[in-house]
Amino acid sequence: MKYGFIIAILLAGICLSGCGSTIAGETIIEESETPTTAVAEIDDVVSEELSPSFLWKYDGYVDEAMGYSFREDFVDKDYDGDGKTDRLYRISDSDNDKAKYKIEFGNGNSIETPSCHITGFPHIQTGDLDKDGEEEILFTVTFDAYSDPYVSCEIWLFDFDDATNEYREADLPLTVGEYGGKGLTIDYEAPVKSSIGFTAKENNYKAVTEVPEEVIDNWWEQDAVTEVRPVWYAVISDST
């Protein structure tokens, strides 16, 4: 089967500590040595009128959350490609520090996510992953306000079911990480000079990443090791 789009899953780091890379080895990111989920202060980097944290206690349609910095990302959207406006509704459960989201399609159908932590930020992407003429929906919730935003991410993929004429959640080849977020089990090979080979066990993805030799000399703790690396974001990418 030919796929016109793929999901690129970004991990929180390929090294054991002190450095990082995406799963494809294309983008270097920084990773703290000891991940933490403490929420960072962000009021000093946003205007008085708009704030990302406005969403955390908000109930209702996200395109009507006038104090939310990224409200316009959800205005006049057509996620399923039928020409009708679709809207995202947020359901807040502040007593339990939880929230969930519901996409209400213009045709009357809807999908609802499982609950996630209340301090996350939603992202919706679409693409015809399996070339069946229907848009798949990739829903992620990131935790950008954490002092270590790469520690975890919520990710769900919804596939259109022609038999029921509705979307259903699809299985993704991911495992559960240390902090409850989704991740991949990575088998790291012993370094060869500045190269480290690795395999993602869940989907058998293999690659080699280049790491500065001083990083290996100063930070690499074992010759070969297996670790669960948390997913911190995912994107739908055109593979053609």
Secondary structure, DSSP 4 states (H G I P E B T S, - for coil): ---SEEEEEEES-SSSSS--B-TTS--B----SS---PBPP-GGGS-SS-BGGGGGG--EEGGG-TTBTTGGGGSSB-SSSSSS-BEEEEEEEGGGTEEEEEEE-TTS-EEEPPPEETT-EEEEEEE-TTSSSS-EEEEEEE-TTBSSTTS-EEEEEEEEETTTTEEEEEP-S-EE-TTSSEEEEEEEPPPBTTEEEEEETTTTEEEEEE--HHHHHHH---SSEEEEEEEEEEEEEE--
